[in-house]
Amino acid sequence: MKQVSKHKLVATFSIAAADPATGEVGVAVQSKFLAVGSVVPWVKANVGAVATQSWANTSYGPRGLTLLEQGLSPEEVIEELVGSDEGKSLRQVAIVSANGEAAAFTGAECYDWAGHKIGRHHSAQGNILVSEETVTAMSETFERAAGTLAERLIEALAAAQQAGGDSRGKQSAAVYVQQESAGYGGYNDVKVDLRVDDHPEPIDELQRLYKLHQLFNSPSENFLALEGDVFEEVKRKLAELALLDHTEYPAYEGPVKDALKTFALSENFDDRWTEDNQIDEQVYEFLLAK
């Protein structure tokens, strides 16, 4: 068998999934490995998702997606990928199509505990884990979770870590989701692409980044009228941040509005700004926390 150097070992746990109802496909992953998000997840909108790990063969990602797009089933794709791979006994790979069909492969020589679990519209897998419970918790949590695909993937990842996780510890995590035209400005399909490359608590940090991602990329839903206590608090905080020279302005129009607009745009809240006499509730909370 072809020798594979040990430094290429991507011992990890991951979940690859699809939501046929929304068209989302994605992968979430955590590992005691630097920048695992640069190796494991491969995703293409309207096609599917691939997670390649253990002694990871990164060619499985693009090749797997191409084969899915050509009409092969996830099971057939895996057969094609591992069939000619001399290092297959050390590989672990999961594939999910956009319609939710899933398949996985764990090589016979992957380090214990290693294995996978196929569930509804997903595959959960891992190697060098504390126990099988990590994969079971990941799968069961995903199936009962609510929200967007990214939210369900991250929740499943957190449950897997709580159940034991990678026996070597923690270092990096990532979540990668695509959906047709869901990228910034609608110009591409990348809905969520967040990576924590080196952190003592990578899943916690991934959750924090996802909250920021939602804050800056989700449409506004709730607005507060700029009057009464809200207006006074906005003035106070803008003055504290040296964006307003005093708080005695009786009306919103004029210097207060200009200062608030400067704050909102400088913090990248372009999509949450309104010219009306209102403030997005989440922008208000962000302002007060500065």
Secondary structure, DSSP 4 states (H G I P E B T S, - for coil): -----GGGEE-EEEEEEEETTTTEEEEEEEESSTTGGGTSEEEETTTEEEEEEEE--TTHHHHHHHHHHTT--HHHHHHHHHHT-TTGGGEEEEEEETTS-EEEEE-TTSPSS-EEEEETTEEEEESSBS-THHHHHHHHHHHH--S-HHHHHHHHHHHHHHTT-BTT---EEEEEEE-TT-SGGGSSSEEEEEEE-S-SSHHHHHHHHHHHHHHHHSPP--EEESSHHHHHHHHHHHHHTTSSS-S---SSTTHHHHHHHHHHHHTT-GGG--SSSEEEHHHHHHHHH-
